Amino acid sequence: MLLRIDTASDEPLYAQLAAQIRAAVARGDAPPGTRLPAARELAASLEINLHTVLHAYQDLRDEGLIDLRRGRGAVVTGHRAADLTELHAAVDALVATARRLHVAPETVTTLVKEALR
C-alpha cells in the first residue's frame, strides 16, 4: 500500500493518511489482518511528525477499522467497510457534472465538505 501526502492541500495530513487507508480497505487492497507500516517508519518515509501518523491511526481505531496495540502495531480488523458501490456511482456522477460545468476540483471538494457537516 502506497501512502502519499499533499503538503499543499488544505486537508490536514492526518486526515489525508486516514482517508487513503480507508480507501485501501474499501477497495480490498488492505484485507483484514494486513499490518500497516509502523508509525515511526511511516512518519520517517513521509517526512512528517510521528504524532500526525498516530492521529490518523487513532481515528481509524476509533472507527473500528484497525486494531492498534503497543508492540504489535496497527492491523486492519475483520470489520469490512460498507458496500460503497452506490456512493462511488454518486461520486462519479458528481465528478461528471462538475467537469461539464467547469467547476474547479477545490470548489467541488469544499461543497462536499460543507454538505457533510
C-alpha positions in Angstrom: 0.0 0.0 0.0 1.5 3.3 -1.2 0.6 6.2 1.0 1.2 9.8 -0.1 0.5 13.2 1.3 0.0 16.6 -0.3 1.5 19.3 1.9 -0.1 21.9 -0.3 -3.6 20.6 0.4 -5.9 22.3 2.9 -6.9 18.9 4.3 -4.9 18.0 7.4 -2.1 15.5 6.9 -3.6 13.0 9.4 -6.9 13.2 7.5 -5.2 12.5 4.2 -3.5 9.4 5.6 -6.7 8.1 7.3 -8.6 8.6 4.0 -6.1 6.7 2.0 -6.1 3.8 4.4 -9.9 3.8 4.4 -9.9 3.7 0.6 -7.4 0.9 0.5 -9.6 -1.2 2.9 -12.7 -0.4 0.9 -11.0 -1.4 -2.4 -9.8 -4.6 -0.8 -6.1 -3.6 -1.1 -5.7 -4.0 2.7 -7.8 -7.0 3.7 -8.3 -8.0 7.4 -5.0 -8.9 9.0 -2.9 -6.6 6.9 -0.2 -4.9 9.0 0.1 -1.2 8.4 3.5 0.4 8.5 4.9 1.2 11.9 4.0 4.8 12.8 7.7 5.8 13.2 8.6 4.2 9.8 5.7 5.8 8.1 6.4 9.2 9.6 10.1 9.0 8.5 9.2 7.9 5.0 6.7 10.7 4.5 8.9 13.2 6.4 6.1 14.1 8.8 5.7 14.2 12.5 5.1 10.9 14.3 2.1 12.3 16.1 0.4 13.1 12.7 0.6 9.4 11.8 -0.6 8.4 15.3 -3.5 10.8 15.0 -4.6 9.1 11.7 -4.2 5.6 13.2 -6.2 6.6 16.3 -9.0 7.9 14.2 -9.1 4.6 12.3 -9.0 2.7 15.5 -11.9 4.7 16.9 -13.9 3.8 13.7 -13.1 0.1 14.3 -11.2 -0.1 11.0 -7.9 -1.0 12.6 -6.6 -2.6 15.8 -3.9 -0.5 17.4 -1.7 -2.1 20.1 1.6 -1.2 21.6 4.3 -3.5 20.4 2.0 -5.2 17.8 1.4 -2.2 15.6 -1.6 -1.3 13.5 -3.6 -4.2 11.9 -6.6 -4.0 9.7 -9.6 -5.6 11.6 -12.0 -8.1 10.3 -14.7 -5.4 10.0 -15.3 -4.8 6.4 -16.2 -1.4 5.1 -19.7 -0.9 3.9 -20.5 -1.6 0.3 -19.7 1.7 -1.3 -20.9 0.9 -4.8 -23.8 3.4 -4.6 -21.6 6.0 -3.2 -19.0 5.5 -5.9 -21.7 5.9 -8.6 -22.8 9.1 -6.9 -19.3 10.5 -6.8 -18.8 9.6 -10.5 -21.9 11.5 -11.3 -20.8 14.5 -9.2 -17.4 14.5 -11.0 -19.0 14.3 -14.4 -21.3 17.2 -13.6 -18.5 19.3 -12.1 -16.4 18.7 -15.3 -19.3 19.6 -17.6 -19.9 22.8 -15.6 -16.1 23.5 -15.5 -16.1 23.7 -11.7 -12.7 23.6 -10.1 -11.9 20.5 -8.0 -11.2 22.6 -5.0 -14.7 24.1 -5.2 -16.3 20.7 -5.5 -14.3 19.5 -2.5 -15.4 22.5 -0.5 -19.1 22.0 -1.4 -19.0 18.3 -0.5 -17.2 19.0 2.9 -19.8 21.7 3.7 -22.7 19.3 2.8 -21.3 16.6 5.1 -21.2 18.9 8.1 
